[in-house]
Protein backbone atom coordinates (compact mmCIF):
# COMPACT_ATOMS: atom_id res chain seq x y z
CA UNK A 1 0.00 0.00 0.00
CA UNK A 2 1.57 3.24 -1.12
CA UNK A 3 0.81 6.89 -0.58
CA UNK A 4 -1.67 8.19 -3.19
CA UNK A 5 -2.57 4.66 -4.32
CA UNK A 6 -6.14 4.39 -5.55
CA UNK A 7 -8.12 1.36 -4.37
CA UNK A 8 -11.51 0.15 -5.53
CA UNK A 9 -14.12 0.28 -2.76
CA UNK A 10 -16.25 -2.66 -1.74
CA UNK A 11 -19.50 -3.11 -3.67
CA UNK A 12 -21.74 -1.59 -0.98
CA UNK A 13 -19.96 1.79 -1.11
CA UNK A 14 -19.23 1.96 -4.84
CA UNK A 15 -22.14 4.19 -5.83
CA UNK A 16 -21.15 6.98 -3.41
CA UNK A 17 -17.38 6.61 -3.75
CA UNK A 18 -16.07 4.02 -6.19
CA UNK A 19 -12.46 4.61 -5.13
CA UNK A 20 -10.45 5.38 -1.98
CA UNK A 21 -7.09 7.17 -2.07
CA UNK A 22 -4.44 6.40 0.56
CA UNK A 23 -3.10 9.66 2.01
CA UNK A 24 -0.67 8.50 4.68
CA UNK A 25 3.04 8.04 4.14
CA UNK A 26 4.47 4.67 3.15
CA UNK A 27 6.69 4.95 6.26
CA UNK A 28 3.77 4.09 8.55
CA UNK A 29 2.74 0.88 6.82
CA UNK A 30 3.16 -1.08 10.05
CA UNK A 31 -0.09 0.21 11.55
CA UNK A 32 -3.31 -1.66 10.79
CA UNK A 33 -5.25 1.40 9.61
CA UNK A 34 -4.94 3.73 6.64
CA UNK A 35 -5.91 7.39 6.30
CA UNK A 36 -7.97 7.69 3.12
CA UNK A 37 -10.23 10.07 1.22
CA UNK A 38 -12.88 9.09 -1.30
CA UNK A 39 -12.37 9.71 -5.01
CA UNK A 40 -15.84 10.47 -6.32
CA UNK A 41 -17.14 11.04 -9.86
CA UNK A 42 -17.50 14.74 -10.67
CA UNK A 43 -20.98 14.20 -12.13
CA UNK A 44 -23.36 14.26 -9.23
CA UNK A 45 -20.73 15.59 -6.81
CA UNK A 46 -22.18 19.07 -6.56
CA UNK A 47 -20.27 22.28 -6.09
CA UNK A 48 -16.49 22.04 -5.79
CA UNK A 49 -14.18 24.38 -3.88
CA UNK A 50 -10.94 25.70 -5.35
CA UNK A 51 -7.84 24.20 -3.70
CA UNK A 52 -9.89 21.98 -1.37
CA UNK A 53 -11.17 19.55 -3.99
CA UNK A 54 -8.48 17.95 -6.11
CA UNK A 55 -9.70 17.23 -9.63
CA UNK A 56 -8.30 14.16 -11.40
CA UNK A 57 -9.16 12.19 -14.50
CA UNK A 58 -9.45 8.57 -13.48
CA UNK A 59 -10.87 5.54 -15.29
CA UNK A 60 -11.73 7.74 -18.26
CA UNK A 61 -13.83 10.34 -16.43
CA UNK A 62 -13.34 13.37 -14.17
CA UNK A 63 -13.27 12.67 -10.43
CA UNK A 64 -12.99 14.74 -7.25
CA UNK A 65 -10.79 13.82 -4.29
CA UNK A 66 -13.06 14.78 -1.41
CA UNK A 67 -10.59 15.57 1.37
CA UNK A 68 -13.25 16.82 3.79
CA UNK A 69 -14.42 13.19 3.93
CA UNK A 70 -11.00 11.98 5.05
CA UNK A 71 -11.07 9.06 7.50
CA UNK A 72 -9.00 6.33 9.07
CA UNK A 73 -10.14 2.84 8.09
CA UNK A 74 -8.89 -0.69 8.68
CA UNK A 75 -6.65 -1.75 5.80
CA UNK A 76 -9.01 -4.65 5.08
CA UNK A 77 -11.58 -2.11 3.81
CA UNK A 78 -9.36 -1.29 0.85
CA UNK A 79 -10.10 -3.24 -2.29
CA UNK A 80 -7.65 -3.92 -5.09
CA UNK A 81 -5.20 -1.21 -6.14
CA UNK A 82 -6.30 0.22 -9.50
CA UNK A 83 -4.00 3.22 -9.94
CA UNK A 84 -2.28 6.16 -8.32
CA UNK A 85 -2.76 9.89 -7.88
CA UNK A 86 0.95 10.41 -7.28
CA UNK A 87 1.00 12.93 -10.13
CA UNK A 88 -1.40 15.10 -8.05
CA UNK A 89 0.87 15.14 -4.98
CA UNK A 90 1.36 18.93 -4.88
CA UNK A 91 -2.38 19.63 -5.24
CA UNK A 92 -3.26 17.04 -2.57
CA UNK A 93 -0.77 18.48 -0.07
CA UNK A 94 -2.02 22.00 -0.79
CA UNK A 95 -5.61 20.89 -0.16
CA UNK A 96 -4.63 19.19 3.11
CA UNK A 97 -2.84 22.39 4.20
CA UNK A 98 -5.96 24.40 3.44
CA UNK A 99 -8.18 21.94 5.31
CA UNK A 100 -6.04 21.82 8.47
CA UNK A 101 -4.31 25.21 8.63
CA UNK A 102 -6.37 27.49 6.41
CA UNK A 103 -3.27 28.30 4.37
ABEGO torsion letter per residue (X at the ends): XBBGBBBBBBAAAAAABABBBBABBAAAAABABBBBBBBBBABGAEBBBBGABBBBBBGGBBBBBBAAABBBBBAAABBBBAEBAAAAAAAAAAAAAAAAAGX
